[in-house]
Amino acid sequence: MAAEITSTHAHPGRPSRLPGRLGRILAWIAFGLLVVGPLYWVVASSIKGPEEIIRRVPTLIPSSLHLANFTDLFASTDYPVYLRNSLVVGLATALVTLIVSTAGAYGLYRLNVPGGKLIGGAILLSYMIPGTLLLVPLYQTMASLRMINTLTALVIVNVAFTAPFCVWLLHGFLDAIPRELDQAAAVDGAGPVRTMIKIVLPLLAPGLATVAVYAFVYSWTEFVFASQLVVSDERKTLPIGLSAIMGQYNINWGLLMAGAVLTILPAVILFAMVGRWFIKGLVTGAVK
């Protein structure tokens, strides 16, 4: 009898775990609604008819499959041209950012360049300056170089904003790679460039994937500078091209939602391919 009483009241002061689990479940539900909810609404609205989209009482599930929004998108807009331009700018930005940030991070944080810590601090300090303040100087610079209305100007601007952050991000990955590997390569006669290519880059794959995804998504969604540096329709990217659907007095919501779905799709596919490395890279960079 005494044993039963002892086992029953062994931990009288321990709080129940049920409230904690319930709180976590509610938090995940709220997070899912905030993230997945708007995405589902965009997808659902893209296959609704015009009357159903503007209905006073919204419908959670489309009453009928209305694919005319997608066919009208290709028929009434230059969406393939916008898609091509965005792909060119996004892939070029990711490639150039990879090269610049990898070389910069390796030189600053691996080769112990004189003044490297000061330069690294200046890189972080530059992010305190709002990017829109640089709109006029960058426009004047591109105009003097006769690069207005060119995709090259967009790539240069995107790299200028993504490379500094990516240099800082790669710092954590480089610190995770033992420096003894560099010393062993130097003993074998390898120089800094060969050491970086043969030894460091293969071990830096998660960080490189993180940099590539970040640079691509940034350029894919960039609007402010693209709206000022690009004038003609044949040079517009997706954010600028889709903004033209929104008229002053009338908005074709079905067309806009269909364009948003097709614009999100490439980024989703890219994240599905390298998402595991991207999340691992963000965690590693944050910890280091």
Secondary structure, DSSP 8 states (H G I E B T S, - for coil): -HHHHHHHTS-TT---SHHHHHHHHHHHHHHHHHHHHHHHHHHHHHTS-HHHHT-SS--SS-SS--THHHHHHHHHS-HHHHHHHHHHHHHHHHHHHHHHHHHHHHHHHTS--TTHHHHHHHHHHHTTS-GGGGHHHHHHHHHHTT-TT-HHHHHHHHHHHHHHHHHHHHHHHHHHS-THHHHHHHHTT--HHHHIIIIIHHHTHHHHHHHHHHHHHHHHH--HHHHHH--SGGG--HHHHHHTTB-SS-B-HHHHHHHHHHHHHHHHHHHHHHHHHHHHHHHHHHH-
